[in-house]
């Protein structure tokens, strides 16, 4: 399982590169911003009662192909993304553009009391809705709740 988590992390890093040069996504309509926050918040809410099928429903088709089942998806989230799975606090910081893709930056306090940025790469679907196409965590130095 640890190999799967490492593979996923590498895919996310290679697919989007480092997030060091994020640019504000100022041209994004407010309706898209609200929809993106709503999708992420809905997935975070679905994690609380361990509703894997609902949490998995917010993932992009590519993420769904990668994991194939909601059980595999939840196993990875539980083991590799504790701040996302059981956050103590959530703050939506800003929506940015990175290599032509929208990335929602979310500040989380994890179950360990430490701070993290979660970078959610978003993907617009053909029906106009938004899905989560990846999440990368960055531990915040010197942060504690």
N, CA and C atoms as an extended XYZ file, in Angstrom:
435
Properties=species:S:1:pos:R:3:atomname:S:1:resname:S:1:resid:I:1 pbc="F F F"
N         0.814       -1.182        0.000 N   UNK     1
C         0.000        0.000        0.000 CA  UNK     1
C         0.869        1.262        0.000 C   UNK     1
N         1.966        1.237        0.745 N   UNK     2
C         2.839        2.402        0.793 CA  UNK     2
C         3.393        2.711       -0.601 C   UNK     2
N         3.641        1.663       -1.392 N   UNK     3
C         4.123        1.868       -2.760 CA  UNK     3
C         3.073        2.585       -3.600 C   UNK     3
N         1.793        2.243       -3.383 N   UNK     4
C         0.719        2.905       -4.116 CA  UNK     4
C         0.664        4.385       -3.759 C   UNK     4
N         0.785        4.692       -2.484 N   UNK     5
C         0.761        6.091       -2.037 CA  UNK     5
C         1.933        6.850       -2.648 C   UNK     5
N         3.111        6.243       -2.648 N   UNK     6
C         4.286        6.882       -3.233 CA  UNK     6
C         4.085        7.113       -4.726 C   UNK     6
N         3.526        6.120       -5.412 N   UNK     7
C         3.264        6.252       -6.844 CA  UNK     7
C         2.295        7.397       -7.119 C   UNK     7
N         1.248        7.473       -6.331 N   UNK     8
C         0.256        8.536       -6.511 CA  UNK     8
C         0.894        9.895       -6.269 C   UNK     8
N         1.675       10.014       -5.212 N   UNK     9
C         2.344       11.283       -4.924 CA  UNK     9
C         3.255       11.685       -6.081 C   UNK     9
N         3.992       10.731       -6.631 N   UNK    10
C         4.864       11.034       -7.766 CA  UNK    10
C         4.065       11.456       -8.994 C   UNK    10
N         2.948       10.772       -9.250 N   UNK    11
C         2.107       11.148      -10.386 CA  UNK    11
C         1.591       12.570      -10.232 C   UNK    11
N         1.173       12.912       -9.021 N   UNK    12
C         0.666       14.263       -8.789 CA  UNK    12
C         1.768       15.291       -8.975 C   UNK    12
N         2.953       14.985       -8.471 N   UNK    13
C         4.064       15.930       -8.602 CA  UNK    13
C         4.515       16.065      -10.046 C   UNK    13
N         4.623       14.960      -10.745 N   UNK    14
C         5.072       15.009      -12.130 CA  UNK    14
C         4.020       15.622      -13.034 C   UNK    14
N         2.744       15.347      -12.738 N   UNK    15
C         1.672       15.883      -13.565 CA  UNK    15
C         1.554       17.384      -13.451 C   UNK    15
N         1.739       17.923      -12.263 N   UNK    16
C         1.545       19.342      -12.072 CA  UNK    16
C         2.820       20.088      -11.753 C   UNK    16
N         3.875       19.390      -11.436 N   UNK    17
C         5.112       20.041      -11.067 CA  UNK    17
C         5.017       20.634       -9.679 C   UNK    17
N         6.062       21.288       -9.252 N   UNK    18
C         6.063       21.941       -7.942 CA  UNK    18
C         5.106       23.116       -7.974 C   UNK    18
N         4.521       23.420       -6.841 N   UNK    19
C         3.540       24.491       -6.775 CA  UNK    19
C         4.175       25.814       -6.368 C   UNK    19
N         5.457       25.959       -6.622 N   UNK    20
C         6.169       27.166       -6.201 CA  UNK    20
C         5.758       28.404       -6.981 C   UNK    20
N         5.289       28.256       -8.206 N   UNK    21
C         4.972       29.410       -9.040 CA  UNK    21
C         3.474       29.527       -9.298 C   UNK    21
N         2.706       29.475       -8.243 N   UNK    22
C         1.263       29.609       -8.366 CA  UNK    22
C         0.906       31.051       -8.654 C   UNK    22
N        -0.063       31.248       -9.533 N   UNK    23
C        -0.514       32.588       -9.873 CA  UNK    23
C        -1.979       32.715       -9.516 C   UNK    23
N        -2.379       33.891       -9.065 N   UNK    24
C        -3.770       34.124       -8.718 CA  UNK    24
C        -4.660       33.855       -9.921 C   UNK    24
N        -5.788       33.238       -9.662 N   UNK    25
C        -6.741       32.925      -10.728 CA  UNK    25
C        -7.839       33.986      -10.726 C   UNK    25
N        -7.454       35.214      -10.993 N   UNK    26
C        -8.351       36.348      -10.894 CA  UNK    26
C        -9.464       36.368      -11.912 C   UNK    26
N        -9.321       35.712      -13.035 N   UNK    27
C       -10.333       35.741      -14.088 CA  UNK    27
C       -11.401       34.656      -13.915 C   UNK    27
N       -11.292       33.861      -12.873 N   UNK    28
C       -12.240       32.782      -12.655 CA  UNK    28
C       -13.555       33.359      -12.121 C   UNK    28
N       -14.673       33.054      -12.765 N   UNK    29
C       -15.965       33.567      -12.292 CA  UNK    29
C       -16.274       33.114      -10.863 C   UNK    29
N       -16.978       33.953      -10.136 N   UNK    30
C       -17.340       33.640       -8.755 CA  UNK    30
C       -18.135       32.341       -8.666 C   UNK    30
N       -18.952       32.057       -9.669 N   UNK    31
C       -19.740       30.819       -9.641 CA  UNK    31
C       -18.835       29.586       -9.683 C   UNK    31
N       -17.746       29.660      -10.451 N   UNK    32
C       -16.791       28.547      -10.479 CA  UNK    32
C       -16.055       28.435       -9.154 C   UNK    32
N       -15.655       29.570       -8.595 N   UNK    33
C       -14.973       29.545       -7.292 CA  UNK    33
C       -15.854       28.879       -6.238 C   UNK    33
N       -17.108       29.281       -6.208 N   UNK    34
C       -18.048       28.713       -5.234 CA  UNK    34
C       -18.264       27.228       -5.481 C   UNK    34
N       -18.378       26.842       -6.736 N   UNK    35
C       -18.581       25.430       -7.069 CA  UNK    35
C       -17.373       24.594       -6.656 C   UNK    35
N       -16.182       25.100       -6.885 N   UNK    36
C       -14.957       24.382       -6.523 CA  UNK    36
C       -14.882       24.198       -5.012 C   UNK    36
N       -15.137       25.253       -4.266 N   UNK    37
C       -15.132       25.147       -2.804 CA  UNK    37
C       -16.202       24.153       -2.356 C   UNK    37
N       -17.364       24.203       -2.995 N   UNK    38
C       -18.443       23.283       -2.642 CA  UNK    38
C       -18.085       21.826       -2.860 C   UNK    38
N       -17.411       21.527       -3.958 N   UNK    39
C       -16.997       20.146       -4.246 CA  UNK    39
C       -15.999       19.660       -3.202 C   UNK    39
N       -15.010       20.477       -2.905 N   UNK    40
C       -13.992       20.074       -1.923 CA  UNK    40
C       -14.615       19.912       -0.542 C   UNK    40
N       -15.452       20.876       -0.139 N   UNK    41
C       -16.099       20.793        1.168 CA  UNK    41
C       -17.005       19.560        1.245 C   UNK    41
N       -17.701       19.264        0.163 N   UNK    42
C       -18.571       18.083        0.145 CA  UNK    42
C       -17.773       16.798        0.306 C   UNK    42
N       -16.594       16.735       -0.333 N   UNK    43
C       -15.768       15.541       -0.165 CA  UNK    43
C       -15.245       15.453        1.269 C   UNK    43
N       -14.791       16.575        1.811 N   UNK    44
C       -14.324       16.570        3.203 CA  UNK    44
C       -15.443       16.148        4.144 C   UNK    44
N       -16.654       16.624        3.889 N   UNK    45
C       -17.801       16.237        4.715 CA  UNK    45
C       -18.089       14.742        4.592 C   UNK    45
N       -17.940       14.173        3.403 N   UNK    46
C       -18.201       12.746        3.185 CA  UNK    46
C       -17.183       11.869        3.911 C   UNK    46
N       -15.970       12.381        4.124 N   UNK    47
C       -14.966       11.603        4.859 CA  UNK    47
C       -15.363       11.399        6.320 C   UNK    47
N       -16.081       12.354        6.903 N   UNK    48
C       -16.370       12.293        8.337 CA  UNK    48
C       -17.145       11.043        8.745 C   UNK    48
N       -18.215       10.669        8.047 N   UNK    49
C       -18.905        9.418        8.403 CA  UNK    49
C       -18.357        8.203        7.638 C   UNK    49
N       -17.173        8.373        7.024 N   UNK    50
C       -16.555        7.308        6.227 CA  UNK    50
C       -17.439        6.864        5.065 C   UNK    50
N       -18.064        7.835        4.408 N   UNK    51
C       -18.910        7.539        3.257 CA  UNK    51
C       -18.042        7.528        2.003 C   UNK    51
N       -17.347        6.412        1.788 N   UNK    52
C       -16.425        6.266        0.665 CA  UNK    52
C       -17.060        6.480       -0.693 C   UNK    52
N       -18.211        5.866       -0.977 N   UNK    53
C       -18.826        6.082       -2.293 CA  UNK    53
C       -19.136        7.556       -2.562 C   UNK    53
N       -19.636        8.276       -1.558 N   UNK    54
C       -19.928        9.689       -1.764 CA  UNK    54
C       -18.632       10.482       -1.947 C   UNK    54
N       -17.631       10.241       -1.115 N   UNK    55
C       -16.342       10.942       -1.242 CA  UNK    55
C       -15.726       10.688       -2.616 C   UNK    55
N       -15.804        9.453       -3.079 N   UNK    56
C       -15.234        9.059       -4.373 CA  UNK    56
C       -15.976        9.717       -5.530 C   UNK    56
N       -17.240       10.045       -5.332 N   UNK    57
C       -18.041       10.647       -6.401 CA  UNK    57
C       -17.546       12.038       -6.787 C   UNK    57
N       -16.754       12.680       -5.935 N   UNK    58
C       -16.227       14.016       -6.228 CA  UNK    58
C       -14.884       13.967       -6.958 C   UNK    58
N       -14.380       12.766       -7.208 N   UNK    59
C       -13.104       12.584       -7.904 CA  UNK    59
C       -13.310       12.629       -9.415 C   UNK    59
N       -12.275       13.100      -10.105 N   UNK    60
C       -12.309       13.165      -11.575 CA  UNK    60
C       -12.296       11.758      -12.162 C   UNK    60
N       -12.670       11.631      -13.422 N   UNK    61
C       -12.609       10.320      -14.080 CA  UNK    61
C       -11.202        9.693      -14.017 C   UNK    61
N       -10.158       10.495      -14.137 N   UNK    62
C        -8.797        9.963      -14.064 CA  UNK    62
C        -8.471        9.381      -12.707 C   UNK    62
N        -8.892       10.056      -11.650 N   UNK    63
C        -8.678        9.539      -10.289 CA  UNK    63
C        -9.496        8.262      -10.102 C   UNK    63
N       -10.718        8.248      -10.624 N   UNK    64
C       -11.546        7.044      -10.504 CA  UNK    64
C       -10.914        5.859      -11.231 C   UNK    64
N       -10.329        6.112      -12.399 N   UNK    65
C        -9.641        5.027      -13.125 CA  UNK    65
C        -8.431        4.529      -12.331 C   UNK    65
N        -7.726        5.447      -11.710 N   UNK    66
C        -6.526        5.080      -10.957 CA  UNK    66
C        -6.874        4.167       -9.771 C   UNK    66
N        -7.929        4.502       -9.051 N   UNK    67
C        -8.276        3.744       -7.844 CA  UNK    67
C        -9.262        2.615       -8.103 C   UNK    67
N       -10.102        2.763       -9.078 N   UNK    68
C       -11.093        1.771       -9.498 CA  UNK    68
C       -12.255        1.570       -8.525 C   UNK    68
N       -12.002        1.608       -7.217 N   UNK    69
C       -13.093        1.429       -6.252 CA  UNK    69
C       -12.991        2.492       -5.155 C   UNK    69
N       -14.132        2.771       -4.539 N   UNK    70
C       -14.134        3.731       -3.436 CA  UNK    70
C       -13.376        3.178       -2.233 C   UNK    70
N       -13.355        1.860       -2.068 N   UNK    71
C       -12.608        1.268       -0.948 CA  UNK    71
C       -11.110        1.535       -1.078 C   UNK    71
N       -10.571        1.372       -2.281 N   UNK    72
C        -9.142        1.648       -2.495 CA  UNK    72
C        -8.846        3.131       -2.298 C   UNK    72
N        -9.745        3.957       -2.796 N   UNK    73
C        -9.592        5.400       -2.632 CA  UNK    73
C        -9.557        5.766       -1.147 C   UNK    73
N       -10.524        5.269       -0.389 N   UNK    74
C       -10.589        5.588        1.044 CA  UNK    74
C        -9.370        5.062        1.795 C   UNK    74
N        -8.887        3.893        1.439 N   UNK    75
C        -7.703        3.330        2.094 CA  UNK    75
C        -6.506        4.267        1.916 C   UNK    75
N        -6.351        4.806        0.725 N   UNK    76
C        -5.251        5.730        0.452 CA  UNK    76
C        -5.421        7.037        1.216 C   UNK    76
N        -6.633        7.555        1.242 N   UNK    77
C        -6.883        8.801        1.974 CA  UNK    77
C        -6.608        8.605        3.464 C   UNK    77
N        -7.113        7.533        4.029 N   UNK    78
C        -6.940        7.266        5.466 CA  UNK    78
C        -5.461        7.128        5.814 C   UNK    78
N        -4.724        6.376        5.007 N   UNK    79
C        -3.322        6.110        5.316 CA  UNK    79
C        -2.380        7.239        4.914 C   UNK    79
N        -2.660        7.896        3.804 N   UNK    80
C        -1.706        8.868        3.279 CA  UNK    80
C        -2.070       10.329        3.428 C   UNK    80
N        -3.326       10.601        3.792 N   UNK    81
C        -3.785       11.992        3.859 CA  UNK    81
C        -4.586       12.261        5.139 C   UNK    81
N        -4.031       11.959        6.323 N   UNK    82
C        -4.787       12.168        7.565 CA  UNK    82
C        -5.317       13.596        7.750 C   UNK    82
N        -4.576       14.643        7.340 N   UNK    83
C        -5.127       15.995        7.519 CA  UNK    83
C        -6.385       16.238        6.679 C   UNK    83
N        -6.497       15.552        5.545 N   UNK    84
C        -7.675       15.665        4.685 CA  UNK    84
C        -8.797       14.776        5.236 C   UNK    84
N        -8.432       13.609        5.705 N   UNK    85
C        -9.402       12.640        6.210 CA  UNK    85
C       -10.045       13.097        7.517 C   UNK    85
N        -9.261       13.645        8.427 N   UNK    86
C        -9.778       14.060        9.729 CA  UNK    86
C        -9.217       15.438       10.128 C   UNK    86
N        -9.562       16.478        9.374 N   UNK    87
C        -9.058       17.810        9.726 CA  UNK    87
C        -9.700       18.346       11.005 C   UNK    87
N        -8.896       19.052       11.785 N   UNK    88
C        -9.437       19.758       12.948 CA  UNK    88
C       -10.013       21.102       12.522 C   UNK    88
N        -9.423       21.688       11.492 N   UNK    89
C        -9.936       22.953       10.956 CA  UNK    89
C        -9.654       23.012        9.460 C   UNK    89
N       -10.484       23.803        8.773 N   UNK    90
C       -10.391       23.936        7.318 CA  UNK    90
C       -10.562       25.412        6.980 C   UNK    90
N        -9.640       25.931        6.159 N   UNK    91
C        -9.767       27.308        5.681 CA  UNK    91
C        -9.422       27.332        4.190 C   UNK    91
N       -10.374       27.787        3.380 N   UNK    92
C       -10.126       27.930        1.949 CA  UNK    92
C        -9.368       29.230        1.747 C   UNK    92
N        -8.124       29.116        1.279 N   UNK    93
C        -7.211       30.258        1.217 CA  UNK    93
C        -7.378       31.036       -0.077 C   UNK    93
N        -7.152       30.382       -1.206 N   UNK    94
C        -7.253       31.082       -2.494 CA  UNK    94
C        -7.285       30.067       -3.627 C   UNK    94
N        -7.818       30.537       -4.748 N   UNK    95
C        -7.826       29.750       -5.968 CA  UNK    95
C        -6.739       30.317       -6.862 C   UNK    95
N        -5.872       29.441       -7.355 N   UNK    96
C        -4.741       29.884       -8.165 CA  UNK    96
C        -4.700       29.091       -9.463 C   UNK    96
N        -3.917       29.589      -10.398 N   UNK    97
C        -3.707       28.883      -11.656 CA  UNK    97
C        -2.280       28.361      -11.675 C   UNK    97
N        -2.131       27.123      -12.125 N   UNK    98
C        -0.813       26.499      -12.224 CA  UNK    98
C        -0.781       25.684      -13.510 C   UNK    98
N         0.054       26.100      -14.449 N   UNK    99
C         0.161       25.427      -15.752 CA  UNK    99
C        -1.210       25.278      -16.415 C   UNK    99
N        -2.006       26.338      -16.352 N   UNK   100
C        -3.297       26.345      -17.015 CA  UNK   100
C        -4.410       25.602      -16.287 C   UNK   100
N        -4.140       25.101      -15.098 N   UNK   101
C        -5.153       24.364      -14.318 CA  UNK   101
C        -5.458       25.124      -13.041 C   UNK   101
N        -6.695       25.034      -12.588 N   UNK   102
C        -7.071       25.692      -11.344 CA  UNK   102
C        -6.727       24.804      -10.161 C   UNK   102
N        -6.143       25.437       -9.144 N   UNK   103
C        -5.742       24.749       -7.925 CA  UNK   103
C        -6.307       25.532       -6.745 C   UNK   103
N        -7.103       24.863       -5.932 N   UNK   104
C        -7.642       25.490       -4.725 CA  UNK   104
C        -6.695       25.180       -3.576 C   UNK   104
N        -6.219       26.232       -2.923 N   UNK   105
C        -5.338       26.078       -1.773 CA  UNK   105
C        -6.211       26.085       -0.517 C   UNK   105
N        -6.054       25.050        0.298 N   UNK   106
C        -6.829       24.904        1.530 CA  UNK   106
C        -5.846       24.719        2.671 C   UNK   106
N        -6.002       25.510        3.728 N   UNK   107
C        -5.168       25.325        4.916 CA  UNK   107
C        -5.934       24.444        5.888 C   UNK   107
N        -5.270       23.375        6.332 N   UNK   108
C        -5.876       22.411        7.240 CA  UNK   108
C        -5.047       22.291        8.509 C   UNK   108
N        -5.701       22.031        9.601 N   UNK   109
C        -5.023       21.566       10.802 CA  UNK   109
C        -5.332       20.080       10.874 C   UNK   109
N        -4.285       19.274       10.857 N   UNK   110
C        -4.464       17.830       10.851 CA  UNK   110
C        -4.796       17.290       12.225 C   UNK   110
N        -5.089       16.002       12.296 N   UNK   111
C        -5.388       15.376       13.592 CA  UNK   111
C        -4.186       15.400       14.533 C   UNK   111
N        -3.002       15.635       13.974 N   UNK   112
C        -1.781       15.737       14.781 CA  UNK   112
C        -1.575       17.144       15.338 C   UNK   112
N        -2.487       18.075       15.019 N   UNK   113
C        -2.376       19.450       15.491 CA  UNK   113
C        -1.447       20.311       14.661 C   UNK   113
N        -0.874       19.742       13.594 N   UNK   114
C         0.043       20.491       12.737 CA  UNK   114
C        -0.708       21.083       11.548 C   UNK   114
N        -0.138       22.145       10.975 N   UNK   115
C        -0.751       22.823        9.849 CA  UNK   115
C        -0.263       22.284        8.520 C   UNK   115
N        -1.148       22.299        7.549 N   UNK   116
C        -0.847       21.807        6.204 CA  UNK   116
C        -1.549       22.685        5.190 C   UNK   116
N        -0.931       22.799        4.006 N   UNK   117
C        -1.643       23.286        2.843 CA  UNK   117
C        -2.009       22.055        2.031 C   UNK   117
N        -3.248       22.014        1.584 N   UNK   118
C        -3.680       20.997        0.635 CA  UNK   118
C        -3.918       21.723       -0.682 C   UNK   118
N        -3.275       21.270       -1.733 N   UNK   119
C        -3.408       21.862       -3.060 CA  UNK   119
C        -4.305       20.931       -3.883 C   UNK   119
N        -5.530       21.346       -4.101 N   UNK   120
C        -6.506       20.550       -4.853 CA  UNK   120
C        -6.499       20.982       -6.312 C   UNK   120
N        -6.052       20.106       -7.193 N   UNK   121
C        -6.113       20.368       -8.624 CA  UNK   121
C        -7.515       20.006       -9.092 C   UNK   121
N        -8.146       20.945       -9.790 N   UNK   122
C        -9.534       20.770      -10.200 CA  UNK   122
C        -9.633       20.535      -11.705 C   UNK   122
N       -10.696       19.840      -12.093 N   UNK   123
C       -10.916       19.549      -13.504 CA  UNK   123
C       -12.394       19.802      -13.837 C   UNK   123
N       -12.607       20.677      -14.832 N   UNK   124
C       -13.982       20.929      -15.280 CA  UNK   124
C       -14.419       19.768      -16.174 C   UNK   124
N       -15.630       19.296      -15.912 N   UNK   125
C       -16.197       18.198      -16.683 CA  UNK   125
C       -16.978       18.744      -17.880 C   UNK   125
N       -17.295       17.882      -18.823 N   UNK   126
C       -17.999       18.319      -20.032 CA  UNK   126
C       -19.371       18.905      -19.721 C   UNK   126
N       -19.949       18.533      -18.576 N   UNK   127
C       -21.251       19.088      -18.195 CA  UNK   127
C       -21.129       20.400      -17.418 C   UNK   127
N       -19.889       20.892      -17.266 N   UNK   128
C       -19.648       22.155      -16.578 CA  UNK   128
C       -19.377       22.033      -15.091 C   UNK   128
N       -19.552       20.846      -14.515 N   UNK   129
C       -19.278       20.655      -13.095 CA  UNK   129
C       -17.777       20.509      -12.862 C   UNK   129
N       -17.374       20.601      -11.617 N   UNK   130
C       -15.973       20.466      -11.239 CA  UNK   130
C       -15.763       19.181      -10.452 C   UNK   130
N       -14.616       18.535      -10.685 N   UNK   131
C       -14.209       17.339       -9.945 CA  UNK   131
C       -12.776       17.538       -9.461 C   UNK   131
N       -12.426       16.823       -8.418 N   UNK   132
C       -11.081       16.884       -7.843 CA  UNK   132
C       -10.181       15.937       -8.632 C   UNK   132
N        -9.082       16.480       -9.157 N   UNK   133
C        -8.176       15.697       -9.996 CA  UNK   133
C        -6.836       15.441       -9.317 C   UNK   133
N        -6.771       15.644       -8.033 N   UNK   134
C        -5.539       15.378       -7.289 CA  UNK   134
C        -5.451       16.287       -6.084 C   UNK   134
N        -4.681       15.851       -5.124 N   UNK   135
C        -4.453       16.637       -3.910 CA  UNK   135
C        -3.031       16.388       -3.444 C   UNK   135
N        -2.325       17.467       -3.204 N   UNK   136
C        -0.954       17.370       -2.702 CA  UNK   136
C        -0.895       18.095       -1.364 C   UNK   136
N        -0.267       17.497       -0.377 N   UNK   137
C        -0.139       18.104        0.955 CA  UNK   137
C         1.257       18.692        1.145 C   UNK   137
N         1.295       19.819        1.829 N   UNK   138
C         2.551       20.448        2.222 CA  UNK   138
C         2.441       20.810        3.699 C   UNK   138
N         3.345       20.295        4.497 N   UNK   139
C         3.355       20.600        5.929 CA  UNK   139
C         3.864       22.029        6.112 C   UNK   139
N         3.177       22.779        6.977 N   UNK   140
C         3.582       24.158        7.234 CA  UNK   140
C         4.608       24.174        8.353 C   UNK   140
N         5.779       24.741        8.101 N   UNK   141
C         6.811       24.767        9.132 CA  UNK   141
C         6.399       25.675       10.294 C   UNK   141
N         6.647       25.208       11.502 N   UNK   142
C         6.430       26.031       12.690 CA  UNK   142
C         4.982       26.264       13.062 C   UNK   142
N         4.060       25.545       12.447 N   UNK   143
C         2.635       25.738       12.729 CA  UNK   143
C         2.158       24.684       13.696 C   UNK   143
N         1.419       25.085       14.709 N   UNK   144
C         0.716       24.134       15.565 CA  UNK   144
C        -0.556       24.801       16.055 C   UNK   144
N        -1.555       23.989       16.284 N   UNK   145
C        -2.862       24.516       16.672 CA  UNK   145
C        -2.844       25.026       18.101 C   UNK   145
